[in-house]
Amino acid sequence: MQPTKTAIAGLGITDQGKVYGKSAVGFAVEAIRLALEDAGLETQDLDGVLVNPGLSWGLSGSMGSFAVQQAMGITDLTLSASVSLGGASAGAMIMQAALAIEAGMASTVACVFADAPLKQPQPTSASRKKSSGTASAYAHAGGLEAAYGVFGVNGRYALVAQRHMHEFGTTQDQLGAIAVSERAFAQGNPAAQFCGKPLTMDDYHASRWVTEPFHLLDCCLVSNGGVAVIVTSAERAKDLRRLPVHVRGMAQAHPGGDPLETLSSGAVQAGKAALDMADVGLDDIQFCELYDCYTFTVLVTLEDYGFCKKGEGGAFVESGRIGPGGDLPTNTGGGQLSSFYMWGMTPISEAVIQIRGDGGERQVRKHELGLVSGNGGILSTHSTLIVSTSAS
Amino acid sequence: MMSDKIIPTIPPELEPFFAAAKEGRLEVQRCVSCGTLRFPARSLCATCLSTQSEWTPVSGRGEVYSFFWMHQVYHPAFAAEVPYAVVVVQLEEGPRLTTNILDCAKDELRVGLPVEVTFEERGPDVRLPQFRPRRA
């Protein structure tokens, strides 16, 4: 395996969080427009559109890339797809783009995530009648999980975290250390939803339980918005407006089985493969942007890449190494816990910003080589990218 | 004990499971071809891909493999229940079930806690397998 000869040449980030007035497709189009502008390209320069539809796309998500093509009036695409691997999709889109470019199937590919799950609060909502339904009015609901009161993903990750705590003595403070560390980085990111709202360990412990052992602040944000990147050949990227962010290594791993047993993710296999492709070692990695649907996901991912042994992630994150000033700064824009929740595009967008040296107050000192993870399902799908200022 | 909690709509593949529960038995699926026990119900065996299966009684004994306390009200039928525990029970026979634990104090629940099956009335026709601490 050799490093790819492709690069990220443009980045577009729309307003994030409680921003309204656009559909998911609207955010996608806006993000691509911003990414093209960043790269110095025009709409008709695109010959590939890849879309990771968020939850609010509904049926249109199954042909999300066509929806975006029509909305932008792009003609003559030679690559088009919706990618649905949850939080691993963004990395997987970049891989698909890179493969297509190297195969000569496309030259300039927009990869976009967008979602609009938040609805604008209505001024009349306070006076709206409270639900008069009794429990029995809702009593018949589908599925065994509902019968046991198992709803949402939070609990599924909490089960894995609880088991990790049991096997390795991982503590609540160690989960909290991740939330506090990411929030500290968010203070240097004006685009972060939690910029201007610092967090102490006491604040973390005081935040309400959601699915204990997860506090609210163990869980990612919910955001409206879109993020897009433009992938092209490294050769072409040299001649565009911005410093190319080279895709040095890339790999996917979808381990199957039960994460409750393995307590690990596809980062175990994909990390090694992506580092091999990039022809670098783990010690060469200068910063990480790790998928953080939960604090716990960061801890597991660090272990799985081998930054520490399985079971020692708690001590690792408590050491301060991943925070501002640490030797492995991680989730330097605040991550999905403290900046915005654009699935796998949150870590990728921050990696692009850091590699370019655009991080402002939060810019890490060494930023030639970064590692980016994506994770979907319950540690079910995984993507790793190694990005760099240099092609080899 | 009657409950205001959700009365499950029983899909065809779970009819034997609920029929057994009504009679006070916990049953799981067994692959007729390779003998692997499985739950939740599936139409084919993940070990040998056989589509031939039967339902077979299990001891109902096991231990807590993992758990969480649900504090968030996702569904009005559980508003009066929070916080309630969702547990993954490792059965002695192998399969793991996601259920609740009844009659268990918050500080009593831990990974490894020995548990046994019990049955919770959900409406006039449904008994839902649940678990409780196994006491000597």
Interface residues (C-beta under 8 A of the other chain):
Chain A: S131 G133 T134 A135 S136 A137 Y138 A139 H140 A141 G142 G143 L144 E145 A146 A147 Y148 G149 V150 F151 G152 N154 G155 A158 L159 V160 Q162 R163 H166 R208 W209 V210 T211 E212 P213 F214 D258 L260
Chain B: D4 K5 I6 I7 P8 T9 P11 L14 P40 Y65 S66 F67 F68 W69 M70 H71 Q72 Y74 H75 P76 A77 F78 A79 A80 E81 P83 Y84 V86 V88 R96 T98 T99 N100 R110 V111 G112 R122 G123 L128
